[in-house]
Amino acid sequence: MSTADTLYHELAARIVGQRVEWTRIFLFTLQVYFAPEGSEQRGFEIWCEPCWHIRTAAGIVTGSGTIEGPNTFNDNEEMERASATITKASNDSNALVGERLVALRVDTATHALEAAFSNGVVISTFFADPDESALWVLRDPARGLAVRGTPRGIATGTRHRDA
């Protein structure tokens, strides 16, 4: 088992059971922030990028594919149209707030991440490009640790340059 795999298992064991404090959509990235443990200033974070979706047993609720970027930044109407898609995805991601992470799994073939929560909601990541440098990131900012899923496996750091 590689150092990155070992670190993933250590972080995963610590994050399971934690409660989601808030979520954020930044560009096409879903960021999930967990409540800090004890006296720590910041809790764990999961970043899902660029391809992800949130689903329930009934089907997909929202995902990165529902977010539209503006065709131009010089047209207010175009900016409002694109902003509305981010707002909707952000509002839909609030279904995670207050819920506990009950399971975290990495697919052995694709290294995609699946995070299951206490209300039955699941976040799944998937690759759209086999050359992606990161599909998901699991961060422990309190200890300065991070691992990410890539098409080739689990790596340390939040980006290729951090490895």
C-alpha positions in Angstrom: 0.0 0.0 0.0 1.4 3.4 -1.0 1.9 6.3 1.4 -1.1 8.1 -0.3 -3.3 5.1 0.1 -2.4 4.8 3.8 -3.1 8.5 4.3 -6.5 8.2 2.6 -7.5 5.3 4.9 -6.3 7.3 7.9 -8.3 10.4 6.9 -11.4 8.4 5.8 -11.5 6.7 9.2 -11.4 10.1 10.9 -14.0 11.8 8.7 -16.7 9.1 8.8 -19.2 10.0 11.4 -18.5 13.7 11.1 -21.4 16.2 10.5 -21.6 18.5 7.5 -21.5 22.1 8.6 -22.0 23.8 5.2 -21.5 23.3 1.5 -20.4 25.6 -1.3 -20.3 25.5 -5.1 -17.2 27.3 -6.5 -17.2 27.2 -10.3 -17.9 23.5 -11.0 -16.5 22.3 -7.7 -18.7 21.0 -4.9 -17.0 21.7 -1.5 -18.4 20.0 1.6 -17.2 21.4 5.0 -17.5 19.3 8.1 -17.8 20.6 11.7 -14.5 20.8 13.5 -13.6 18.2 16.0 -12.9 19.3 19.6 -10.7 22.4 19.8 -9.7 22.3 16.1 -10.4 25.6 14.2 -11.3 23.9 10.9 -13.0 20.5 10.1 -12.5 18.1 7.3 -13.3 19.1 3.7 -14.3 17.1 0.6 -13.9 18.8 -2.8 -15.6 17.1 -5.8 -14.3 18.4 -9.1 -14.9 18.7 -11.9 -17.6 15.9 -12.4 -19.9 15.0 -9.6 -23.6 14.5 -8.7 -25.7 14.3 -5.7 -28.4 11.6 -5.7 -31.0 9.9 -3.5 -32.7 6.5 -4.0 -35.1 8.3 -6.3 -32.4 9.6 -8.7 -30.0 12.4 -9.3 -30.8 15.7 -7.5 -28.1 17.9 -9.0 -24.6 17.8 -10.3 -21.8 19.6 -12.0 -23.5 19.0 -15.3 -26.4 21.3 -14.3 -24.1 24.2 -13.8 -23.6 26.5 -16.8 -20.8 28.9 -17.2 -21.6 32.2 -18.8 -20.8 32.6 -22.5 -19.5 36.1 -21.8 -18.8 38.1 -18.7 -19.8 41.3 -20.5 -23.6 40.6 -20.6 -25.6 41.0 -17.4 -28.4 38.8 -18.7 -26.0 36.0 -19.5 -24.3 36.3 -16.1 -27.7 36.1 -14.4 -28.7 33.0 -16.4 -25.4 31.2 -15.5 -25.6 32.4 -11.9 -29.1 30.9 -11.5 -27.7 27.4 -12.3 -25.0 27.7 -9.6 -27.6 29.0 -7.1 -29.9 26.0 -7.8 -27.0 23.5 -7.4 -25.9 25.2 -4.3 -29.4 25.1 -2.8 -29.8 21.4 -3.7 -26.4 20.7 -2.0 -27.8 22.0 1.3 -29.6 18.7 1.7 -26.2 17.6 3.2 -26.1 20.2 5.9 -26.5 18.7 9.4 -26.1 15.2 8.1 -23.3 12.8 9.1 -21.0 11.0 6.7 -21.7 7.3 7.1 -19.5 5.8 4.4 -16.7 6.8 2.1 -15.6 4.5 -0.7 -13.2 4.7 -3.6 -13.8 2.6 -6.7 -10.9 0.3 -7.3 -10.9 0.6 -11.1 -11.7 4.4 -11.6 -10.7 5.8 -8.2 -14.0 7.8 -8.2 -15.3 8.7 -4.7 -18.7 7.9 -3.2 -19.7 9.6 0.0 -22.9 8.4 1.7 -24.8 10.5 4.3 -27.2 9.7 7.2 -30.2 11.0 5.2 -29.6 8.6 2.3 -28.1 11.3 0.1 -24.9 10.2 -1.8 -22.3 12.2 -3.6 -20.6 10.4 -6.5 -17.6 11.7 -8.5 -16.8 10.4 -12.0 -14.1 11.1 -14.6 -15.0 12.9 -17.9 -11.3 12.9 -19.0 -8.7 10.2 -18.2 -6.0 12.9 -17.9 -7.7 14.8 -15.0 -5.2 15.6 -12.2 -7.9 15.4 -9.5 -11.4 14.1 -9.3 -11.9 14.6 -5.6 -9.8 15.9 -2.7 -10.1 14.9 1.0 -8.5 17.6 3.2 -7.7 17.9 6.9 -6.7 21.6 7.0 -6.1 21.4 10.8 -3.2 19.1 10.2 -2.3 20.3 6.7 -3.0 16.9 5.1 -4.7 16.2 1.8 -5.2 13.3 -0.7 -6.8 13.3 -4.1 -8.3 10.8 -6.5 -6.7 10.6 -10.0 -7.4 8.2 -12.9 -4.1 6.4 -11.8 -4.9 6.1 -8.1 -4.7 8.1 -4.9 -2.1 10.8 -4.6 -1.1 13.2 -1.9 -1.8 16.9 -2.0 -4.7 18.9 -3.5 -3.1 19.3 -7.0 -0.4 17.6 -9.1 2.1 20.2 -8.1 1.5 19.4 -4.4 2.5 15.7 -4.7 
